[in-house]
Amino acid sequence: MSQEAKKDTPVTIRDIAEKLHVSSVSVHRALSGKEGVSDELRARILKTSEEMGYQFNYAASSIRKKQMRIAVVLPTDENVYYSYFWDGVHDCYNTMSSLNIVIDSFVCRNEKEQCDELKKIADQGGAYSGVLTFSYSRDQSVLLQLQRLVAQGVATVVIDDSIKEPDGICNIPSHEKKIGEVAAQLVCLMTPEKGAVIVTEGRKDSVLHVNKLQSFVKYLKDHKPGIRPIVISGYYSPKQNQITRDSILKAIHDNPDTVACYALTSHDNSPMAEAVGMAGLNGKIRLIGSDLNVETRQLLENERMDAVINQGAYLKGYTGLKIIADHAVKNLEMPGNITIPIDVIFKSNLSCYDSSGAMTTRR
């Protein structure tokens, strides 16, 4: 048989088995998501099958199984941060529309609502194959429900935290300490040797926000001690947006040597930009925002913001659902932690994110 003919011949399960020196039964079990092969061998088989161009019909395989339900319990907002979790979830689900999977969506506005929804899911005793949720402040009542889900064998993924207890959760951490350091390094690069930098503190009950702020302050102290941080209350609430803006404006007036501002959360981008504009200091005070979204994209384009630190909210939602689906359909082992890249976006590289599949955001 000619080399060209071999190239056109579809790859079979036997071809994969021969290449790996394993049985065809093992290959079939791995590809169809069945038990009977180790996690290591399953990963090798899936990787090799992909490299060889083998096309397994996961849709047909999943139809033969019981319908798999995945619960998504996440916050939402108006095109700021959480909304992009949902965009990622919905886009990922669209790629698996042929699979026998159904998504049940639950929006939670606070820890109590999150706990209530997780409890209802856990009370159904394993009716769900997986749960994708979010960490606000490691509330004990929420952690208890996560523990119940893991104990039931429900594939559980938590976005924006690294929860070590209960064991068995897949985390997509925020890497908040690294983000704080990146923000501080940007301030060091953009400013003179002395001056004030105004930074919002986020939620006081959030371990993540506290860690981000502390790492920001420490980096400045270690690398540019002439820059002093001025910390003010922030974090969006329906009644607090104007209060945050006015607090930033007062801080600018009280510290005429202000050289930079950093919105520690995406909810503080708008009030911070408004305050700098009201002070008549656009272009004079360096402004660093959080998360690429409709608002920060426009601020970058209009040169009212110098840089945005993007935490990949879209990619977190997309990846979280994919991990659960791969576990449910392909029986892949759940990873412990998944790292999502941190990007620094300027006006000059903004266009690179218009068509990037890894960083897609709504326009």
LOSE-629296 format. One record per residue (C-alpha): residue number from 1; residue in three letters; y, z, x. Coordinates in nm, 4 decimals. Layout:
(rec NUM; 'ALA'; (Y; Z; X))
...
***
This chain:
(rec 1; 'MET'; (0.0000; 0.0000; 0.0000))
(rec 2; 'SER'; (0.3431; -0.0903; 0.1344))
(rec 3; 'GLN'; (0.6060; 0.1711; 0.2187))
(rec 4; 'GLU'; (0.8299; 0.0278; -0.0546))
(rec 5; 'ALA'; (0.5573; 0.0672; -0.3167))
(rec 6; 'LYS'; (0.5020; 0.4286; -0.2150))
(rec 7; 'LYS'; (0.8713; 0.4961; -0.2542))
(rec 8; 'ASP'; (0.8671; 0.3702; -0.6134))
(rec 9; 'THR'; (0.5587; 0.5720; -0.7098))
(rec 10; 'PRO'; (0.6510; 0.8839; -0.9131))
(rec 11; 'VAL'; (0.5858; 1.2146; -0.7355))
(rec 12; 'THR'; (0.2958; 1.4065; -0.8890))
(rec 13; 'ILE'; (0.1877; 1.7696; -0.8926))
(rec 14; 'ARG'; (-0.0973; 1.6703; -0.6594))
(rec 15; 'ASP'; (0.1544; 1.5285; -0.4089))
(rec 16; 'ILE'; (0.3394; 1.8597; -0.4005))
(rec 17; 'ALA'; (0.0148; 2.0543; -0.3696))
(rec 18; 'GLU'; (-0.1015; 1.8440; -0.0759))
(rec 19; 'LYS'; (0.2304; 1.8792; 0.1037))
(rec 20; 'LEU'; (0.2223; 2.2583; 0.0728))
(rec 21; 'HIS'; (-0.1560; 2.2916; 0.1150))
(rec 22; 'VAL'; (-0.1948; 2.4807; -0.2130))
(rec 23; 'SER'; (-0.3844; 2.4087; -0.5319))
(rec 24; 'SER'; (-0.2508; 2.1862; -0.8090))
(rec 25; 'VAL'; (-0.3006; 2.4804; -1.0472))
(rec 26; 'SER'; (-0.0598; 2.6921; -0.8411))
(rec 27; 'VAL'; (0.1996; 2.4141; -0.8441))
(rec 28; 'HIS'; (0.1676; 2.3723; -1.2199))
(rec 29; 'ARG'; (0.1988; 2.7472; -1.2780))
(rec 30; 'ALA'; (0.5093; 2.7660; -1.0615))
(rec 31; 'LEU'; (0.6791; 2.4662; -1.2219))
(rec 32; 'SER'; (0.5999; 2.5745; -1.5776))
(rec 33; 'GLY'; (0.7206; 2.9308; -1.5207))
(rec 34; 'LYS'; (0.3797; 3.0890; -1.5681))
(rec 35; 'GLU'; (0.2398; 3.3993; -1.4004))
(rec 36; 'GLY'; (-0.0245; 3.3772; -1.1280))
(rec 37; 'VAL'; (0.1818; 3.2812; -0.8227))
(rec 38; 'SER'; (0.3928; 3.4985; -0.5959))
(rec 39; 'ASP'; (0.7704; 3.4830; -0.6090))
(rec 40; 'GLU'; (0.7758; 3.3488; -0.2518))
(rec 41; 'LEU'; (0.5315; 3.0674; -0.3277))
(rec 42; 'ARG'; (0.7108; 2.9836; -0.6533))
(rec 43; 'ALA'; (1.0391; 2.9445; -0.4659))
(rec 44; 'ARG'; (0.8724; 2.7206; -0.2032))
(rec 45; 'ILE'; (0.7138; 2.5020; -0.4703))
(rec 46; 'LEU'; (1.0384; 2.4636; -0.6662))
(rec 47; 'LYS'; (1.2321; 2.3806; -0.3496))
(rec 48; 'THR'; (0.9731; 2.1260; -0.2333))
(rec 49; 'SER'; (0.9464; 1.9638; -0.5764))
(rec 50; 'GLU'; (1.3226; 1.9179; -0.5831))
(rec 51; 'GLU'; (1.3278; 1.7736; -0.2314))
(rec 52; 'MET'; (1.0479; 1.5291; -0.3207))
(rec 53; 'GLY'; (1.2268; 1.4203; -0.6383))
(rec 54; 'TYR'; (0.9679; 1.5536; -0.8816))
(rec 55; 'GLN'; (1.0926; 1.5708; -1.2408))
(rec 56; 'PHE'; (0.9339; 1.8505; -1.4404))
(rec 57; 'ASN'; (0.9934; 1.8495; -1.8149))
(rec 58; 'TYR'; (1.1217; 2.2055; -1.8603))
(rec 59; 'ALA'; (1.2420; 2.1141; -2.2082))
(rec 60; 'ALA'; (0.8899; 2.0299; -2.3258))
(rec 61; 'SER'; (0.7510; 2.3369; -2.1510))
(rec 62; 'SER'; (1.0053; 2.5717; -2.3098))
(rec 63; 'ILE'; (0.9419; 2.4288; -2.6568))
(rec 64; 'ARG'; (0.5802; 2.5388; -2.6286))
(rec 65; 'LYS'; (0.6992; 2.8929; -2.5665))
(rec 66; 'LYS'; (0.8581; 3.1392; -2.8023))
(rec 67; 'GLN'; (1.2295; 3.0788; -2.8474))
(rec 68; 'MET'; (1.4257; 3.2673; -2.5821))
(rec 69; 'ARG'; (1.7410; 3.4523; -2.6851))
(rec 70; 'ILE'; (2.0141; 3.5457; -2.4398))
(rec 71; 'ALA'; (2.2951; 3.7832; -2.5368))
(rec 72; 'VAL'; (2.6387; 3.7382; -2.3786))
(rec 73; 'VAL'; (2.8581; 4.0485; -2.4107))
(rec 74; 'LEU'; (3.1953; 3.9821; -2.2467))
(rec 75; 'PRO'; (3.5676; 4.0430; -2.3019))
(rec 76; 'THR'; (3.8084; 3.7602; -2.3743))
(rec 77; 'ASP'; (4.1811; 3.6951; -2.3445))
(rec 78; 'GLU'; (4.4312; 3.4119; -2.3795))
(rec 79; 'ASN'; (4.3627; 3.1836; -2.0812))
(rec 80; 'VAL'; (4.4113; 3.4595; -1.8251))
(rec 81; 'TYR'; (4.0792; 3.5710; -1.6731))
(rec 82; 'TYR'; (3.8016; 3.6645; -1.9144))
(rec 83; 'SER'; (3.8343; 3.3401; -2.1116))
(rec 84; 'TYR'; (3.7087; 3.1541; -1.8067))
(rec 85; 'PHE'; (3.3873; 3.3592; -1.8107))
(rec 86; 'TRP'; (3.3211; 3.2090; -2.1525))
(rec 87; 'ASP'; (3.4092; 2.8573; -2.0338))
(rec 88; 'GLY'; (3.1504; 2.8885; -1.7594))
(rec 89; 'VAL'; (2.8902; 3.0254; -2.0015))
(rec 90; 'HIS'; (2.9474; 2.7476; -2.2547))
(rec 91; 'ASP'; (2.9382; 2.4706; -1.9928))
(rec 92; 'CYS'; (2.6183; 2.6087; -1.8417))
(rec 93; 'TYR'; (2.4588; 2.6320; -2.1867))
(rec 94; 'ASN'; (2.5498; 2.2687; -2.2548))
(rec 95; 'THR'; (2.3471; 2.1646; -1.9496))
(rec 96; 'MET'; (2.0367; 2.3326; -2.0949))
(rec 97; 'SER'; (2.0776; 2.2231; -2.4562))
(rec 98; 'SER'; (1.7289; 2.0670; -2.4516))
(rec 99; 'LEU'; (1.5654; 2.3985; -2.3645))
(rec 100; 'ASN'; (1.4310; 2.6355; -2.6261))
(rec 101; 'ILE'; (1.7102; 2.8867; -2.5620))
(rec 102; 'VAL'; (1.9678; 3.0275; -2.8011))
(rec 103; 'ILE'; (2.2828; 3.2152; -2.6992))
(rec 104; 'ASP'; (2.4209; 3.5018; -2.9076))
(rec 105; 'SER'; (2.7856; 3.5739; -2.8186))
(rec 106; 'PHE'; (2.9476; 3.9157; -2.8590))
(rec 107; 'VAL'; (3.3152; 3.9739; -2.7704))
(rec 108; 'CYS'; (3.4038; 4.3278; -2.6620))
(rec 109; 'ARG'; (3.7599; 4.4483; -2.6106))
(rec 110; 'ASN'; (3.6778; 4.7828; -2.4480))
(rec 111; 'GLU'; (3.3937; 5.0017; -2.3229))
(rec 112; 'LYS'; (3.3179; 5.1443; -2.6671))
(rec 113; 'GLU'; (3.2689; 4.8013; -2.8231))
(rec 114; 'GLN'; (3.0648; 4.6926; -2.5217))
(rec 115; 'CYS'; (2.8437; 5.0000; -2.5496))
(rec 116; 'ASP'; (2.7949; 4.9467; -2.9237))
(rec 117; 'GLU'; (2.6862; 4.5838; -2.8758))
(rec 118; 'LEU'; (2.4526; 4.6666; -2.5867))
(rec 119; 'LYS'; (2.2983; 4.9489; -2.7897))
(rec 120; 'LYS'; (2.2293; 4.7150; -3.0825))
(rec 121; 'ILE'; (2.0598; 4.4721; -2.8440))
(rec 122; 'ALA'; (1.8534; 4.7438; -2.6759))
(rec 123; 'ASP'; (1.7541; 4.8868; -3.0163))
(rec 124; 'GLN'; (1.5810; 4.5559; -3.0932))
(rec 125; 'GLY'; (1.3237; 4.6403; -2.8285))
(rec 126; 'GLY'; (1.3049; 4.3316; -2.6086))
(rec 127; 'ALA'; (1.4052; 4.0725; -2.8675))
(rec 128; 'TYR'; (1.6271; 3.9209; -2.5995))
(rec 129; 'SER'; (1.5070; 3.7567; -2.2779))
(rec 130; 'GLY'; (1.8337; 3.8343; -2.1024))
(rec 131; 'VAL'; (2.1783; 3.9903; -2.1267))
(rec 132; 'LEU'; (2.4946; 3.8803; -1.9462))
(rec 133; 'THR'; (2.7739; 4.1377; -1.9503))
(rec 134; 'PHE'; (3.0712; 4.2760; -1.7593))
(rec 135; 'SER'; (3.1736; 4.6019; -1.5931))
(rec 136; 'TYR'; (3.4971; 4.7699; -1.6984))
(rec 137; 'SER'; (3.4873; 5.1143; -1.5394))
(rec 138; 'ARG'; (3.1188; 5.2171; -1.5074))
(rec 139; 'ASP'; (3.1327; 5.4180; -1.8266))
(rec 140; 'GLN'; (2.8193; 5.6346; -1.8442))
(rec 141; 'SER'; (2.7404; 5.5332; -2.2018))
(rec 142; 'VAL'; (2.7392; 5.1661; -2.0949))
(rec 143; 'LEU'; (2.5210; 5.2396; -1.7914))
(rec 144; 'LEU'; (2.2726; 5.4153; -2.0199))
(rec 145; 'GLN'; (2.2348; 5.1022; -2.2350))
(rec 146; 'LEU'; (2.1935; 4.8863; -1.9241))
(rec 147; 'GLN'; (1.9187; 5.1217; -1.8122))
(rec 148; 'ARG'; (1.7417; 5.0803; -2.1461))
(rec 149; 'LEU'; (1.7610; 4.7004; -2.1204))
(rec 150; 'VAL'; (1.6199; 4.6920; -1.7673))
(rec 151; 'ALA'; (1.3392; 4.9292; -1.8716))
(rec 152; 'GLN'; (1.2471; 4.6841; -2.1493))
(rec 153; 'GLY'; (1.2168; 4.4018; -1.8971))
(rec 154; 'VAL'; (1.5333; 4.2272; -2.0171))
(rec 155; 'ALA'; (1.6903; 4.0154; -1.7411))
(rec 156; 'THR'; (2.0328; 4.1787; -1.7022))
(rec 157; 'VAL'; (2.3294; 4.0329; -1.5125))
(rec 158; 'VAL'; (2.6574; 4.2238; -1.4678))
(rec 159; 'ILE'; (2.9748; 4.0396; -1.3697))
(rec 160; 'ASP'; (3.2434; 4.1934; -1.1455))
(rec 161; 'ASP'; (3.0619; 4.4985; -1.0147))
(rec 162; 'SER'; (2.7848; 4.6086; -0.7824))
(rec 163; 'ILE'; (2.5905; 4.8626; -0.9853))
(rec 164; 'LYS'; (2.3079; 5.0200; -0.7863))
(rec 165; 'GLU'; (2.1756; 5.2372; -1.0703))
(rec 166; 'PRO'; (1.9804; 5.1497; -1.2738))
(rec 167; 'ASP'; (1.7729; 4.9486; -1.0284))
(rec 168; 'GLY'; (1.6858; 4.5957; -1.1365))
(rec 169; 'ILE'; (2.0299; 4.4671; -1.2379))
(rec 170; 'CYS'; (2.1546; 4.1392; -1.0913))
(rec 171; 'ASN'; (2.5179; 4.1859; -0.9886))
(rec 172; 'ILE'; (2.7897; 3.9283; -0.9395))
(rec 173; 'PRO'; (3.0328; 4.1539; -0.7482))
(rec 174; 'SER'; (3.4084; 4.1140; -0.7456))
(rec 175; 'HIS'; (3.4306; 4.1878; -0.3689))
(rec 176; 'GLU'; (3.7496; 4.3721; -0.4531))
(rec 177; 'LYS'; (3.7979; 4.5211; -0.1053))
(rec 178; 'LYS'; (3.7880; 4.1762; 0.0513))
(rec 179; 'ILE'; (4.0354; 4.0479; -0.2071))
(rec 180; 'GLY'; (4.2744; 4.3319; -0.1255))
(rec 181; 'GLU'; (4.2510; 4.2461; 0.2442))
(rec 182; 'VAL'; (4.3077; 3.8747; 0.1777))
(rec 183; 'ALA'; (4.6191; 3.9552; -0.0267))
(rec 184; 'ALA'; (4.7528; 4.1826; 0.2470))
(rec 185; 'GLN'; (4.6820; 3.9227; 0.5156))
(rec 186; 'LEU'; (4.8791; 3.6656; 0.3159))
(rec 187; 'VAL'; (5.1700; 3.9104; 0.2939))
(rec 188; 'CYS'; (5.1537; 3.9607; 0.6715))
(rec 189; 'LEU'; (5.1612; 3.5856; 0.7327))
(rec 190; 'MET'; (5.4452; 3.5174; 0.4887))
(rec 191; 'THR'; (5.6912; 3.7974; 0.5670))
(rec 192; 'PRO'; (5.9119; 3.9300; 0.8488))
(rec 193; 'GLU'; (5.8173; 4.2427; 1.0405))
(rec 194; 'LYS'; (5.9914; 4.4844; 0.8033))
(rec 195; 'GLY'; (6.0542; 4.5141; 0.4315))
(rec 196; 'ALA'; (5.8998; 4.6210; 0.1025))
(rec 197; 'VAL'; (5.6158; 4.4607; -0.0913))
(rec 198; 'ILE'; (5.5778; 4.5414; -0.4611))
(rec 199; 'VAL'; (5.2197; 4.5597; -0.5874))
(rec 200; 'THR'; (5.0833; 4.6445; -0.9321))
(rec 201; 'GLU'; (4.8042; 4.9016; -0.9382))
(rec 202; 'GLY'; (4.5787; 4.7721; -1.2168))
(rec 203; 'ARG'; (4.3729; 5.0108; -1.4293))
(rec 204; 'LYS'; (4.3681; 5.3647; -1.2953))
(rec 205; 'ASP'; (4.0185; 5.4205; -1.4369))
(rec 206; 'SER'; (3.8787; 5.1062; -1.2719))
(rec 207; 'VAL'; (3.6908; 5.1667; -0.9473))
(rec 208; 'LEU'; (3.7394; 4.7999; -0.8645))
(rec 209; 'HIS'; (4.1172; 4.8074; -0.9047))
(rec 210; 'VAL'; (4.1463; 5.1311; -0.7076))
(rec 211; 'ASN'; (3.9386; 4.9839; -0.4230))
(rec 212; 'LYS'; (4.1422; 4.6626; -0.4230))
(rec 213; 'LEU'; (4.4712; 4.8514; -0.4016))
(rec 214; 'GLN'; (4.3477; 5.0867; -0.1295))
(rec 215; 'SER'; (4.2191; 4.8023; 0.0881))
(rec 216; 'PHE'; (4.5505; 4.6180; 0.0407))
(rec 217; 'VAL'; (4.7539; 4.9203; 0.1499))
(rec 218; 'LYS'; (4.5232; 4.9990; 0.4432))
(rec 219; 'TYR'; (4.5351; 4.6446; 0.5777))
(rec 220; 'LEU'; (4.9153; 4.6475; 0.5756))
(rec 221; 'LYS'; (4.9230; 4.9836; 0.7511))
(rec 222; 'ASP'; (4.6809; 4.8659; 1.0187))
(rec 223; 'HIS'; (4.8260; 4.5198; 1.0790))
(rec 224; 'LYS'; (5.1948; 4.5312; 0.9841))
(rec 225; 'PRO'; (5.3177; 4.8892; 0.9479))
(rec 226; 'GLY'; (5.6766; 4.7733; 0.9058))
(rec 227; 'ILE'; (5.5894; 4.6447; 0.5583))
(rec 228; 'ARG'; (5.5833; 4.9316; 0.3094))
(rec 229; 'PRO'; (5.4002; 4.8940; -0.0243))
(rec 230; 'ILE'; (5.5764; 4.9947; -0.3469))
(rec 231; 'VAL'; (5.3089; 5.0587; -0.6106))
(rec 232; 'ILE'; (5.4020; 5.0339; -0.9788))
(rec 233; 'SER'; (5.2073; 5.0629; -1.3015))
(rec 234; 'GLY'; (5.0781; 4.7363; -1.4370))
(rec 235; 'TYR'; (4.7849; 4.5841; -1.6251))
(rec 236; 'TYR'; (4.8437; 4.4006; -1.9454))
(rec 237; 'SER'; (4.8437; 4.5528; -2.2896))
(rec 238; 'PRO'; (5.0127; 4.4051; -2.5974))
(rec 239; 'LYS'; (5.3009; 4.6549; -2.5679))
(rec 240; 'GLN'; (5.3166; 4.6837; -2.1899))
(rec 241; 'ASN'; (5.3981; 4.3321; -2.0697))
(rec 242; 'GLN'; (5.7743; 4.3804; -2.0953))
(rec 243; 'ILE'; (5.7466; 4.7348; -1.9536))
(rec 244; 'THR'; (5.5636; 4.5994; -1.6484))
(rec 245; 'ARG'; (5.8259; 4.3285; -1.5995))
(rec 246; 'ASP'; (6.1119; 4.5791; -1.6256))
(rec 247; 'SER'; (5.9378; 4.8160; -1.3817))
(rec 248; 'ILE'; (5.9021; 4.5365; -1.1265))
(rec 249; 'LEU'; (6.2655; 4.4329; -1.1774))
(rec 250; 'LYS'; (6.3815; 4.7929; -1.1216))
(rec 251; 'ALA'; (6.1678; 4.8189; -0.8080))
(rec 252; 'ILE'; (6.3303; 4.5015; -0.6724))
(rec 253; 'HIS'; (6.6783; 4.6417; -0.7378))
(rec 254; 'ASP'; (6.5872; 4.9794; -0.5851))
(rec 255; 'ASN'; (6.4407; 4.8088; -0.2774))
(rec 256; 'PRO'; (6.6809; 4.5280; -0.1767))
(rec 257; 'ASP'; (6.4662; 4.4577; 0.1305))
(rec 258; 'THR'; (6.1757; 4.3435; -0.0893))
(rec 259; 'VAL'; (6.0080; 4.0488; 0.0805))
(rec 260; 'ALA'; (5.6952; 3.9990; -0.1316))
(rec 261; 'CYS'; (5.5213; 4.0833; -0.4598))
(rec 262; 'TYR'; (5.1480; 4.0921; -0.5316))
(rec 263; 'ALA'; (5.0018; 4.0860; -0.8833))
(rec 264; 'LEU'; (4.6794; 4.2782; -0.8326))
(rec 265; 'THR'; (4.5393; 4.1560; -1.1661))
(rec 266; 'SER'; (4.5862; 3.8256; -1.3457))
(rec 267; 'HIS'; (4.7486; 4.0123; -1.6358))
(rec 268; 'ASP'; (5.0413; 4.0995; -1.4082))
(rec 269; 'ASN'; (5.1188; 3.7407; -1.2994))
(rec 270; 'SER'; (5.3595; 3.6614; -1.5816))
(rec 271; 'PRO'; (5.5681; 3.9837; -1.5794))
(rec 272; 'MET'; (5.5929; 3.9680; -1.1995))
(rec 273; 'ALA'; (5.7111; 3.6053; -1.1964))
(rec 274; 'GLU'; (5.9592; 3.6808; -1.4755))
(rec 275; 'ALA'; (6.0991; 3.9806; -1.2875))
(rec 276; 'VAL'; (6.1524; 3.7831; -0.9655))
(rec 277; 'GLY'; (6.3233; 3.5074; -1.1651))
(rec 278; 'MET'; (6.5474; 3.7531; -1.3515))
(rec 279; 'ALA'; (6.6499; 3.9016; -1.0165))
(rec 280; 'GLY'; (6.7568; 3.5526; -0.9074))
(rec 281; 'LEU'; (6.5222; 3.5639; -0.6080))
(rec 282; 'ASN'; (6.2881; 3.2719; -0.6719))
(rec 283; 'GLY'; (6.1911; 3.1286; -0.3335))
(rec 284; 'LYS'; (6.3278; 3.4324; -0.1485))
(rec 285; 'ILE'; (6.0596; 3.6830; -0.2442))
(rec 286; 'ARG'; (5.7073; 3.5660; -0.1676))
(rec 287; 'LEU'; (5.4913; 3.5913; -0.4768))
(rec 288; 'ILE'; (5.1101; 3.6176; -0.4650))
(rec 289; 'GLY'; (4.9179; 3.5992; -0.7910))
(rec 290; 'SER'; (4.5611; 3.6500; -0.9083))
(rec 291; 'ASP'; (4.3267; 3.3857; -1.0531))
(rec 292; 'LEU'; (4.3790; 3.0174; -1.1125))
(rec 293; 'ASN'; (4.4527; 2.9584; -1.4790))
(rec 294; 'VAL'; (4.6915; 2.7596; -1.6972))
(rec 295; 'GLU'; (4.9761; 2.9980; -1.6220))
(rec 296; 'THR'; (4.9365; 3.0304; -1.2438))
(rec 297; 'ARG'; (4.8768; 2.6571; -1.2094))
(rec 298; 'GLN'; (5.2193; 2.5957; -1.3636))
(rec 299; 'LEU'; (5.3820; 2.8673; -1.1517))
(rec 300; 'LEU'; (5.2427; 2.7044; -0.8367))
(rec 301; 'GLU'; (5.3545; 2.3574; -0.9455))
(rec 302; 'ASN'; (5.7071; 2.4858; -1.0199))
(rec 303; 'GLU'; (5.7159; 2.6746; -0.6871))
(rec 304; 'ARG'; (5.7665; 3.0065; -0.8611))
(rec 305; 'MET'; (5.4493; 3.1415; -0.6988))
(rec 306; 'ASP'; (5.3487; 3.0922; -0.3348))
(rec 307; 'ALA'; (4.9741; 3.1525; -0.3514))
(rec 308; 'VAL'; (4.6954; 3.2458; -0.5916))
(rec 309; 'ILE'; (4.3824; 3.4384; -0.4973))
(rec 310; 'ASN'; (4.1116; 3.2960; -0.7203))
(rec 311; 'GLN'; (3.8121; 3.5180; -0.7999))
(rec 312; 'GLY'; (3.6041; 3.2409; -0.9602))
(rec 313; 'ALA'; (3.5831; 3.3677; -1.3185))
(rec 314; 'TYR'; (3.4480; 3.0331; -1.4449))
(rec 315; 'LEU'; (3.1814; 3.0188; -1.1767))
(rec 316; 'LYS'; (3.0785; 3.3789; -1.2465))
(rec 317; 'GLY'; (3.0115; 3.3022; -1.6118))
(rec 318; 'TYR'; (2.8285; 2.9783; -1.5292))
(rec 319; 'THR'; (2.6164; 3.1367; -1.2549))
(rec 320; 'GLY'; (2.5335; 3.4479; -1.4565))
(rec 321; 'LEU'; (2.3867; 3.2492; -1.7448))
(rec 322; 'LYS'; (2.2010; 3.0122; -1.5108))
(rec 323; 'ILE'; (2.0308; 3.3023; -1.3334))
(rec 324; 'ILE'; (1.9020; 3.4384; -1.6640))
(rec 325; 'ALA'; (1.7905; 3.0948; -1.7876))
(rec 326; 'ASP'; (1.6087; 3.0186; -1.4613))
(rec 327; 'HIS'; (1.4302; 3.3510; -1.4877))
(rec 328; 'ALA'; (1.3343; 3.2918; -1.8509))
(rec 329; 'VAL'; (1.2256; 2.9264; -1.8166))
(rec 330; 'LYS'; (1.1084; 2.8962; -1.4547))
(rec 331; 'ASN'; (1.0099; 3.2609; -1.4063))
(rec 332; 'LEU'; (1.2256; 3.2783; -1.0935))
(rec 333; 'GLU'; (1.2799; 3.6233; -0.9450))
(rec 334; 'MET'; (1.6127; 3.7846; -1.0345))
(rec 335; 'PRO'; (1.8347; 3.8203; -0.7255))
(rec 336; 'GLY'; (2.0002; 4.1530; -0.6515))
(rec 337; 'ASN'; (2.3491; 4.0206; -0.5770))
(rec 338; 'ILE'; (2.5160; 3.6809; -0.6012))
(rec 339; 'THR'; (2.8300; 3.6055; -0.4006))
(rec 340; 'ILE'; (3.1015; 3.3921; -0.5582))
(rec 341; 'PRO'; (3.3580; 3.2520; -0.3093))
(rec 342; 'ILE'; (3.7138; 3.3838; -0.2965))
(rec 343; 'ASP'; (3.9668; 3.1000; -0.2763))
(rec 344; 'VAL'; (4.3320; 3.1018; -0.1733))
(rec 345; 'ILE'; (4.5186; 2.8284; -0.3591))
(rec 346; 'PHE'; (4.8614; 2.6897; -0.2774))
(rec 347; 'LYS'; (5.0610; 2.4098; -0.4363))
(rec 348; 'SER'; (4.9485; 2.1852; -0.1505))
(rec 349; 'ASN'; (4.5756; 2.2166; -0.2308))
(rec 350; 'LEU'; (4.6053; 2.2678; -0.6080))
(rec 351; 'SER'; (4.4894; 1.9133; -0.6829))
(rec 352; 'CYS'; (4.1577; 1.9866; -0.5094))
(rec 353; 'TYR'; (4.0670; 2.2165; -0.7983))
(rec 354; 'ASP'; (4.1271; 1.9642; -1.0760))
(rec 355; 'SER'; (3.7843; 1.8042; -1.0400))
(rec 356; 'SER'; (3.5860; 2.0548; -0.8375))
(rec 357; 'GLY'; (3.2670; 2.1388; -1.0259))
(rec 358; 'ALA'; (3.2401; 2.4731; -0.8497))
(rec 359; 'MET'; (3.5867; 2.5845; -0.9472))
(rec 360; 'THR'; (3.6543; 2.4124; -1.2793))
(rec 361; 'THR'; (3.9260; 2.5735; -1.4889))
(rec 362; 'ARG'; (4.0790; 2.4673; -1.8174))
(rec 363; 'ARG'; (4.3963; 2.2620; -1.8101))
***
